[in-house]
Amino acid sequence: MNHVYLEYDESTDSLYLRFDEAPWAEQENLDDRRVIDRAVDGRVIGIEILSASRGVALEGLPHAHDVERILAARGFPVLTPS
């Protein structure tokens, strides 16, 4: 994975991780707080996380190891399964 861009909007507590500049083609809702954006060929191009300051569940997220590293570096809590 080359560069991952992180955007955080404090007013909405939403976070977006962009993995690729490819055009968006479809979304996959993992749950009410996590959405995966995919390119036409199915590659993950981004992850949207709502209520990010409450913690981010990594289970089921693509690139979970990279996401955990990036979030920890920025001070966002990462939730671990109980």
Helices and strands as residue ranges (DSSP letters): E 5-9, E 14-18, E 26-29, E 34-38, E 44-50, G 52-54, E 56-57, H 64-74, E 78-79
